[in-house]
Amino acid sequence: VVIVVVVEVVAVVVVLIVIVVVVVVVVVVVVVVVVVVVVVVVVVVVVVLVVVVVLVVVVVLVDVVVLVVVAVVVVVVVVVVVVVVVVLGVVVEVVVVIVLVAVVVEVVALGVVVEVVVVVVVVLVVVVVLVVVVVLVVVVVVIVAAIFLVVVVVVLVVLVAEVVVLVVVVEVVVMLVQVVLVAEVVVLAVLVEVVVVVVLVVLVVVVVVVLVDVVV
């Protein structure tokens, strides 16, 4: 009985250790997966931001070059207009050229503002989409890990129940064997006592008969 109890205790301890190890492994795997996903998302966000910044810089540089070219053209036009005004004295042409230059500058500046706004909106949309994807991935990973943990715990509980039932059956069998052995020992002892009594009775009868013969 002591050996069976010790075996039962060892079996329960081993099953508990297996449960703890499995839970720790699952938690470590979940943490590693979440960390990897977060690192990948951060890297993607950084790359996207770098690309967007480079695109913004390129667009701004192109716009600056365009503005410089427009300024040079405006200067040339103004010089030509000044020459024409000085030569011909046409003031109306100067006014018209100035208005055209102002319109061109406003159109270019408005284009730069629109491009910057579009780039910022695209960056914000990309960041929002990436955040949503990260949240969905983390939620899916957590749900899968929880389901796996529940399945593992249920299986281990079933195994523990089977081990306990097996130990109880073994204990019952051992007790029955012990009862049978004790009964056999008791029956054997009774038989020995009966044989001894019979032998003693026979010896007493023999002795009495011998004494009677001697006396006669």
Buried (B, 14 or more C-beta within 10 A) or exposed (E): EEEBEEBBEEBBEEBEEBBEEBBEEBEEEBEEBBEEBEEEBEEBBEEBEEEBEEBBEEBBEEBEEEBEEBEEEBEEBBEEBEEBBEEEEEEEBBEEBBEEBEEBBEEBEEEBEEBBEEBEEEBEEBBEEBEEEBEEBBEEBEEEBEEBBEEBEEEBEEBBEEBBEEBEEBBEEEEEEEEEEEEEEEEEEEEEEEEEEEEEEEEEEEEEEEEEEEEE
